[in-house]
Amino acid sequence: MSYDRLAVRLILWMALALMGLGLGCRRAVVWNAKQEVEIGKQGSAEIEKEYKLDKNPARVRLVDGIGSRLVKVAGKKEYAYTFKVLDLDDINAVSLPGGPIYVFRGLIEAASDEDEVSGVVGHELGHINARHINKQQTKRLAINLAVLIGTKGRPSDLTDIGSALLMLQYSRDDEYEADRLGIEYNYKAGYDPHGIVRFFERLQKLEKGGDKGILANLRSHPLTENRIWRAQEHIAKVTGTPAPPKPGGKK
């Protein structure tokens, strides 16, 4: 099972969930917290029907422990946070509205330490708390649903649903905000906030080396020198340390 197939199923399921809540035909819909939690819970159930959870005790404890520490400093009482590991090779993580976060086994194996994993989990927590899926995806789900119904939700060729997969991308501003929030959460929780930067740099090396496991991550979370610099700049602001020089002309 790959991230691409998981992404397709998430798009289809969320579109159907919106229709079930009577929200599918409105423009610029914003779910309330209760609806987000319900969508997240049902989405988690669908994911876990289709994809195997990683039961490795060390990895489960790692992710659950990170999640617990971050929620203590950044959790919202109206959300139902869960932190689980999917037994997938891809170097990625996904979050659903209302609280569920899934870290892929491949990401944990690629990370060098707990701070790098925590940096990613904090980033996903930032997406949830800032309601990025809520704000971005509701405007696009009708299009995604039409594409996926056209392929019956079982694409044999991902080129048939390329436009739908592209819809999974967060905006650049959303990514920057999730980075900033994740850095703040990690610092408050006692993790090294530089972990996310080290992980970004690791992804860059894997990308240059042609590692296929990184492609899905870069598709859903585009990585640039400017993004890395912004993260470093925010770490400097949060920790009161000197900021690095800005890369010239890179976006």
N, C-alpha and C positions, 0 to 999 in steps of 0.2 A: 504494500500500500504506500502511495506517495503523497507528498503535500499537495500536488496538483489535484488528485482525486478528492482529497479532503476539502480543498478549497471549493471545488465544484459542488460538493454535497452541502457545504455550509451556505453557499449562495442560494441554492435551490431551497434548502430548508428554511432559511430566514425569510425568503420571499413568501413561502407558504404560511409561515408563522404570522407575517404581517397581514396576510389576507384573513387568517383566522381571527385576528384581533380587530378586523375591520379597518385596517390602516393602509391597505395596499394601494388605494387609488388616490390618496391625497398627496399634495405636493408639500415639501419641506416639513414633513411630519416629525415631531419630537415625541418619543415615547416617554412616559413617566417612569419613575424608578421601579414601581411594581411591575410594569410591563417588561422593562429591561430584565428584571430578575426572572420572570416567567420565561421569556425568550431564551435567556441563558441556560436555565435548567432544562428546558426541552431540547435545546440545541446540544447540550452535553449528553443527554440520553441518546440522541441520534448518533452522535460521534462514537459513543462507547458501544453502540450496537454494531457498528461497522469496523471500528479500529481497536486493536488490542492495546490495553494499558500495560505499561512496563511495571512488572511486579518486583523488580530488583530492589531489595530493602534499602541499600545504600542510596540509590538514586531517588527513591520515593522519600526517604527521610530528608535528603538534601533539599529537594524542591519544597516539600511541606514545611520544613524548618525555615527556609528563606521566606516563603509566603507568610508564615505566622509572624515573623519579625517585621516584615514590611507593613503588614496590615495593622500592627500595633501602633505604628507611627503615621499611617496614611489611609487606613481603612475608613469607609463611609458606612454608617450604621444601616443605611437602607439597602446595601448590597449584600449578596450571599457569596462570598469569595471561596473558591476552591482551587487547589493547586495539584495537578496530576501530571504524570509522565506518559506520553504516548510512545509505543514501541515502533518508532519510525526512524529511518536512517537520516532523514533530512536535517540540516542544521537550521532549526527554526523553532518558533513558539507562536502560539495563537491565543487570542483572548476573545471572549464572547461578552455581549452586553450583560450587565448585572453582576459579574464577578468571576466566572470560570476562566482559568488560565491553564493551558496545556503546554508543557515544555517537551520537545521531541528528544528522544534518547540520543540522536545524533548530535544535538547541540551540547548536551552534557558531556559527551565523549570528546567533542572538539574543544571545549573550554579547558583552560589550564588550572582554574581554581574556582572556589565558591563565589568569590567576588565577581567574576565574569558572568557566572550564571545568574547571580543576584542582579547584576546590571540589566540583563535581558528581562528578568521577571519584573523588575521595577519599571522598565519601559512599558511592558504590557499592562501593568497596573495603572500606569499613567494614561494609556489609551482608554481603559475602562472608566477611571475617575473623571476624565475630561469628556467622556461620552462621545468619543470620536466616531465609533460605528453608528451610533444614533444620529449624529449630525450629518455624516457623509453618505451612509449607505441607503438610507430611506429614499433618497432622491433617485437612486439607481436601480433598486431592486426590481422594479417593474420591467425594465429592459433586460436585466439578467434573467429573470424568470422566463421571459419570452424566448431568449436564446436557449436556455436549458431545456425548456419544454420541447423546443424544436429538435433538440438532440436526445430527447427522452431521458435526460439526466444521466445517460450512460455513454459519454463520448468515447469512441474508439480512437479518435484522432483529436488531440488537444488543439490543433489548429482550427477545428470547427467551433471552439468556444474561446478562442484567444481573447476576444473583446470582453467576454465575461470575466476571465481571469484578471484582465487589466483593471477591472472595476474594484478588485480587492485592494488596490494600492491606496494607502492613505495619502492625503495631501502633504506637501513638503512642510507646511506649517504645523500640521498634526504631528508629523514625525519629530520636528524640533521640540514641540511642546511635550511630547511623551518622553523625549530624551531629558529635557530639563526636569520634569517631574520625577522621573526615575532616579536621576542623580540626587535630587533633594531627599527622596525617600531613603535611598541607600545611605546617604550621609547621616541622616537622623537615626537610622537603624543600627549604625555602627559598622557598616560595610565600607570598604574602600570605594569611593565613587569613581575612581579611575578604572574600575573593572570594566565598565561598558566601553571605554575608549580602547583598552587593551583588546577587548573582544572584537570591536570594529576593525582594528588593525589586523587581527588574526583573519577576519573575513576577507580583507583586502588581499592578503597573501594567498589564501585559498582560491580566491577568484582568479588571481594572476596565474596560479598554478593549474587552472582548469578544473578545479574540483566541482563535480556535478552536484554534490550535496548542498552547495551554497547557492545554486541558481534560484531556487524557490524563495529563499530568504531575501535575496537582492531584488526579486520581482515584487515582493510585498513590502519590503523595507529598503528602498534604494539608498545606497551608501555613497557619499562623496567626501572629498577632502574638506569641503566647507562644513559639512555636517559634523565631521570629526572635530574640526576646529571649534565649532560652536559648543560642542559638548565639553571640550577642554576649557573653553572660556567660562562656561557656566560653573564648572568644577572650581575654577579659580575664584569666582565670585562667591560661591558657597563656602569654600574653605579659607578664603582670605589669603590666597597665594597668588604669585605673579601669573598673569595670563600669557599664553604663548602667542607668537606673532601670527598674524592672519596670512593664510596662503594667498599669494597674489593672483587675483582674477579668476579664482576657481569657484564654481557654484555646485 
